[in-house]
Amino acid sequence: MLVGVIAVRLVNVQVVSSERYLAYGDSQRDASRPIPASRGSIYDRNGQALALSVAQLARRRGSRPGRAPRAHRAALASIVDVPRSGSTPR
């Protein structure tokens, strides 16, 4: 009796419902979604960092690009070896 139940189920899956299972499998396999790529740091042969990745929060509402607060400009100027006078926005 168990063999008969298994045989009926096998015929149902393989013959009767095969199109439905194929469509279900295709819908799971063919979906795409964007995956943001995180960048890594780049080092020279001596281990000195040439380019670093820095996590950045989203801009706050109402801020304008290139108009960073004075403290931020000073901090960035010291990191990239630019004089503070050269770090003012234009």
C-alpha positions in Angstrom: 0.0 0.0 0.0 2.8 2.4 0.9 4.4 1.7 -2.5 1.1 2.6 -4.2 0.9 5.9 -2.4 4.4 6.8 -3.3 3.8 5.9 -7.0 0.7 8.0 -7.2 2.5 11.0 -5.6 5.4 10.5 -8.0 3.1 10.5 -11.1 1.3 13.6 -9.7 4.6 15.5 -9.3 6.3 14.3 -12.5 3.4 14.3 -14.9 0.4 16.2 -13.7 2.0 19.2 -11.9 5.3 19.4 -13.7 4.6 22.8 -15.3 3.6 24.3 -12.0 6.8 23.1 -10.3 8.9 24.3 -13.3 7.3 27.8 -13.1 7.9 27.9 -9.3 11.5 27.0 -9.7 12.1 29.5 -12.4 10.5 32.3 -10.3 12.9 31.5 -7.5 16.0 31.2 -9.7 15.6 34.1 -12.1 15.0 36.9 -9.5 17.6 39.6 -9.4 18.4 42.1 -6.7 21.2 44.7 -6.5 24.0 44.0 -4.1 26.0 47.1 -3.2 29.7 46.5 -3.6 31.9 47.5 -0.7 35.3 48.8 -1.8 38.5 47.7 -0.1 41.6 49.7 0.8 44.5 49.9 -1.7 48.0 49.5 -0.4 51.4 49.9 -2.0 54.1 47.3 -1.9 55.4 48.7 1.4 52.0 48.4 3.1 51.2 52.1 3.0 47.6 53.0 2.3 47.0 54.6 -1.0 43.2 54.7 -0.9 41.0 54.0 2.0 37.3 53.2 2.2 35.4 55.2 4.7 31.8 54.4 5.7 29.6 57.4 5.1 26.2 58.2 6.6 23.5 59.6 4.4 23.4 63.4 4.1 21.1 65.1 6.4 18.1 67.0 5.0 18.9 70.5 3.8 22.7 70.1 3.6 24.4 71.1 0.4 27.4 69.3 -1.2 30.7 71.1 -0.8 29.5 73.0 2.3 31.0 70.9 5.1 31.2 72.5 8.5 34.5 74.2 9.3 35.5 71.4 11.8 35.0 68.7 9.1 37.0 70.6 6.5 39.9 71.1 9.0 39.8 67.3 9.9 39.8 66.3 6.2 42.5 68.8 5.4 44.8 67.3 8.0 44.2 63.7 6.7 44.9 64.5 3.0 47.8 67.0 3.8 46.1 70.1 2.4 46.6 73.4 4.2 43.5 74.5 6.1 43.4 77.6 3.9 43.1 75.4 0.8 40.2 73.4 2.3 37.6 76.2 2.1 34.8 75.7 -0.4 34.7 77.7 -3.6 
